Amino acid sequence: MSTVLKINASLFAANGQSSQLAERFVAAWQASHPGARVVERDLTTHPVPHRDAARFTAFLVQPEARSAEQQAVVAFSDALIAELRAADVIVLGLPMYNFGIPSQLKAYFDHLARAGVTFRYTANGPEGLVTGKKAYVLAARGGVYAGTLKDSQTAYVRDFLAFIGITDVEFVYAEGLNMGDESKHAALARAHQAIADLTA
Ligand SMILES: Cc1cc2nc3c(=O)[nH]c(=O)nc-3n(C[C@H](O)[C@H](O)[C@H](O)COP(=O)(O)O)c2cc1C
């Protein structure tokens, strides 16, 4: 039985356009993969704290030398990583805010990037350790950027996921959502079709 991890990063939680697209994707996926288990992580209703010096230091301390507080910090990150590892398919709702990814999502990524756990450095460069997964990213944007240099999100999300070993990543874009009703409806219709094609 496959496990799908659905991650929402919209300020508007389940009501965000990206979250609605992620939900649509997961519903379609379940219809074509009966029995698929779905785990949900909403980074707005359950925010991940930003990684500060104390948190970062906790990761560097040897397990037996960690204080109770440091153990809790590491356990929190370990749980997020275990949840990711347990998933076969990752479905990420990705809003664009101020030309980048939501800070909530960045904070989550900062808990996933752990040397020796999710990646390691080798003589050939970094090696991702979270392998064997497929990721789908549902990107919602007010404007239109895909395929241009202004789309900093796609390269960044691809690079981050690849860094930890997730190299098989498909993007679905709903762009021009704030450019009038016609643009919005056309963008959502295209995204819905892409979702139908990817989950068939
Ligand atoms: C705080 C904020 C910042 C935004 N910044 C951008 C932006 O830089 N570029 C853009 O195309 N759209 C921008 N938008 C529009 C969002 O990308 C659009 O509303 C999209 O639907 C957000 O996804 P969500 O509905 O899942 O939250 C912004 C929206 C908000 C609320």
The ligand as an SDF file (V2000), in Angstrom:
LIG
                    3D

 31 33  0  0  0  0  0  0  0  0999 V2000
    1.4440   37.9240    0.8260 C   0  0  0  0  0  0  0  0  0  0  0  0
    1.2680   37.5660   -0.6060 C   0  0  0  0  0  0  0  0  0  0  0  0
    2.3250   37.7660   -1.4830 C   0  0  0  0  0  0  0  0  0  0  0  0
    2.1720   37.4400   -2.8250 C   0  0  0  0  0  0  0  0  0  0  0  0
    3.2330   37.5930   -3.6780 N   0  0  0  0  0  0  0  0  0  0  0  0
    3.1090   37.2150   -4.9720 C   0  0  0  0  0  0  0  0  0  0  0  0
    4.1990   37.3140   -5.8750 C   0  0  0  0  0  0  0  0  0  0  0  0
    5.2920   37.7100   -5.5420 O   0  0  0  0  0  0  0  0  0  0  0  0
    4.0230   36.9220   -7.1580 N   0  0  0  0  0  0  0  0  0  0  0  0
    2.8250   36.4170   -7.5890 C   0  0  0  0  0  0  0  0  0  0  0  0
    2.7070   36.0540   -8.7650 O   0  0  0  0  0  0  0  0  0  0  0  0
    1.7620   36.3160   -6.7510 N   0  0  0  0  0  0  0  0  0  0  0  0
    1.8790   36.6940   -5.4710 C   0  0  0  0  0  0  0  0  0  0  0  0
    0.8130   36.5610   -4.6250 N   0  0  0  0  0  0  0  0  0  0  0  0
   -0.4060   35.9260   -5.1130 C   0  0  0  0  0  0  0  0  0  0  0  0
   -0.3860   34.4460   -4.7700 C   0  0  0  0  0  0  0  0  0  0  0  0
    0.6620   33.7890   -5.4230 O   0  0  0  0  0  0  0  0  0  0  0  0
   -1.7230   33.7960   -5.1470 C   0  0  0  0  0  0  0  0  0  0  0  0
   -2.7350   34.4080   -4.3490 O   0  0  0  0  0  0  0  0  0  0  0  0
   -1.7310   32.2900   -4.9230 C   0  0  0  0  0  0  0  0  0  0  0  0
   -3.0500   31.8220   -5.0600 O   0  0  0  0  0  0  0  0  0  0  0  0
   -1.1860   31.9480   -3.5480 C   0  0  0  0  0  0  0  0  0  0  0  0
   -1.3930   30.5940   -3.2720 O   0  0  0  0  0  0  0  0  0  0  0  0
   -2.4390   30.1630   -2.1470 P   0  0  0  0  0  0  0  0  0  0  0  0
   -3.7910   30.6430   -2.6540 O   0  0  0  0  0  0  0  0  0  0  0  0
   -2.3330   28.6800   -2.1080 O   0  0  0  0  0  0  0  0  0  0  0  0
   -2.0600   30.8090   -0.8690 O   0  0  0  0  0  0  0  0  0  0  0  0
    0.9460   36.8980   -3.2880 C   0  0  0  0  0  0  0  0  0  0  0  0
   -0.1070   36.7040   -2.3770 C   0  0  0  0  0  0  0  0  0  0  0  0
    0.0530   37.0160   -1.0600 C   0  0  0  0  0  0  0  0  0  0  0  0
   -1.0850   36.7710   -0.1040 C   0  0  0  0  0  0  0  0  0  0  0  0
  1  2  1  0
  2  3  1  0
  2 30  2  0
  3  4  2  0
  4  5  1  0
  4 28  1  0
  5  6  2  0
  6  7  1  0
  6 13  1  0
  7  8  2  0
  7  9  1  0
  9 10  1  0
 10 11  2  0
 10 12  1  0
 12 13  2  0
 13 14  1  0
 14 15  1  0
 14 28  1  0
 15 16  1  0
 16 17  1  0
 16 18  1  0
 18 19  1  0
 18 20  1  0
 20 21  1  0
 20 22  1  0
 22 23  1  0
 23 24  1  0
 24 25  2  0
 24 26  1  0
 24 27  1  0
 28 29  2  0
 29 30  1  0
 30 31  1  0
M  END
$$$$
